[in-house]
Amino acid sequence: MSPARSIFDGYDPQGFFDEVIGPTSLVRAHYREVVERLSLLSPEELSRRERLRDRAFRSAGITFTLYGEGDGIERTFPMDLVPRIIPADEWEHIEAGLIQRVTALNQFLDDLYVGERAAVKDKIVPQWLIVSSPGFERHAFGIPVPRGARCLVAGIDIVRDAAGTYRVLEDNLRNPSGISYVLENRAAMTRVLPTLFGSQHIRSVDHYGASLLSALRHVAPAAAGDPTVVVLTPGVFNSAYFEHAFLARQMGVELVEGPDLVVDEHVVFMRTTRGLERVDVIYRRIDDDFLDPVPFRSDSVLGVPGLLAAARAGNVTIANAIGNGVADDKAVYAYVPDLIRYYLNEEPLLPNVDTYILWDEDQRSMCRERLDELVVKPVSASGGYGMMIGPSASDAEIELFRKRIDANPRGYIAQEVVQLSRHPTLVGDHMEGRHIDLRPFVLSGEQVEVIPGGLTRVALRRDSLVVNSSQGGGSKDTWVLSEAPRAQGEAP
Amino acid sequence: MLARHAESLFWTGRYLERAEDTARILDVTYHGLLESPPHEAQQSWLDLLVVLNVEKDFVRRKLPLDASAVSEFLVLDPTAGGAIVSAVGRARENARSVRELVSTEFWEAVNSFYLELQARDLHNDLTQQPYELYGLVKRRCQTVAGVAAETMPRDDGWRFLMLGWMLERAEMTCRLLNVRYSELASVAEVDRFHVLLGVLKSASSSEAFRKVYGASMDPAHLVEFLLLARNIPRSVLYCLRQAEKDLLRLGPADELGPPQRLLGRIRSELEFLDVPELLTDGLHEMLDHIQACVREVANAIAFQYFRNLQVEITPVAFTPAAEPVGPD
């Protein structure tokens, strides 16, 4: 039974891998209930719900800042009303793959900075590649991280290709952001479209604050009995300030700025109205370069003089660890499958996107001829900056990148274009397919743990492959289904 | 709580009160002078600048000493710290830096106040409707105070906010008395009513005054009322008593710190004051003395709570425990 006019009328997957519509044009089983319930809502009703959503986000102050003119403009990060659903068996596979990957990356970083550098000695990764990485940090040598949890919070970007295979697109091991949207999206969905949740058992995400706090307490220096944890932010003018404050609130800990902390005799304190209070764990949302003006940028006013020496003395734990950038270098990324095999003696569960390293002469000459079919990315940038998408690039642009690659083959990688999967997304009064990706969040505490789902980003512009918030990207609430049916009367 | 947060809350309160009181003082001066000859008005404007402690800044700007220049200066001048627009802007900046500690309603009240001032044509307001503008500032400040009282938890953050609020008000009430009292004492009895009423209105206290003193036009009563009334929220003693209550709660619990001692001293000095004696001995000196003490209390608060370090912080040179050994 379907109403006279459905918002799905005329929807066409256009040959892409569609998350909702299967190959035989039927709605995939795990989406059936949501599609049915969505179809019951008229386009007018849906736009009313969209207004409700906008109000909820604005009044909660869930905004990011676009810089440029004077004060900066605060925008909301638009959440599409159609949720993305991942069935239990697919999630089980993703989760296992993420745990495996982050476990290996933690071991790799610990091996590099406080270990024997076995992966280098055994020639799994070339030494020159490590030391030439912009994210490689000499000052991190000898700084211990209890239990080797160097990537305490990792955000691993996953895409789904034309065959429906989940692949890792990039690792974010420094300061991945976006978790606040995951939690706020879910909160908004339960208020704006409560009927959509239906009878399915959707795994909750709201324990994130508690899990993060327990992971942070877990990596406290051994001497700290009841460790004090703080969140360190660059301050209110940072574009992710909302998230920093959100996380401090979720964990019930202080949100501090650099000048709130002082180091005395290699011990870190925060300045309170009742005097100095010792700090044991710092969840910092400041880049390495700004953390401590003594070894790093002396012009930084965001950091804390002496912080690194305190960490080296084992009196405070900094999370995420310093120097993680070497492991999310996009050229090192190409070696992650080998690192998994090396450290864990397992086959990688989640494949990489096919990647070419350009200092290898054979691969480079092949890529030079195929630049119009490939994606070229600088190795240390993130957020889609400075990349070239061959099929949509002009001849001049391709020529420019060819020159750049020749001049600095270490500075770039080339990848096969991935036709990202698409997902029906509300556009005006009907559905259109839009490309999506997924950033799950992985915590390394007592064990490595993945928050069910993650941030699904959606390229709101038609045919765009760019999902970044600054370039017209939006998000979707992401549901991971549990096998267990929900008990009667249990809240979604 | 973090020292920085406490300091921001303290200044949020101070700047909001400063904006409100500046509006009150401007209001009463402006409307009191409408019927005065120009040379008298000039002296009054100068007196006003002196008690607000901004006369040097004003002179440096080489502005004419008249109603419109002084009003513009005290409402709009971005370099005058007490000017209403910049006080509200600073209150907002401070509130913004503790956005996570104050209630959403409080932040929104402060922010929308600021945005409304930004959106208005204040030059036009000042030439056409100064009364309306000052009324708006007073109402908005009172709204913010009411929202704070209704939505903020009574924790240390609240106490620092109120502490700033009350100390600023105590100081500004002294200033208000200072600027108008000499005139009050010198004018002929018939004009007194006008001046007295103006001062009381600017302190939102004319009805309360009437209830206590009936039709009195005795300047001594006015001084007694605005300085020493225990139940009038704009009287100096009331403000100091409130501030003292918050300070004692802030601790330390088992001893009096310098801020508590200093505040207790000036509060008891006021409580044992003899008004007729004060009026013969010199009200101005006493008002200046109270203001100086309040400033001392504020300094002691900053030292005790905002910059309380306990240890000498010397820059730590970077001395790695072990020489970095890289794979290069």
Interface residues (C-beta under 8 A of the other chain):
Chain A: S59 G61 L112 R117 V120 Q127 I130 V131 R138 H139 F141 G142 G235 V236 A245 A248 R249 E254 L255 V256 E257 P259 D260 V262 V263 D264 H266 M270 R271 T272 T273 R274 G275 L276 V294 P295 P305 G306 L308 A309 R312 A313
Chain B: M1 L2 A3 R4 A6 R96 S97 R99 E100 T104 D156 F160 L250 G251 P252 Y305 F306 N308 L309 Q310 V311 I313 P315 V316 A317 F318 T319 P320 A321 A322 P324 V325 G326 P327 D328
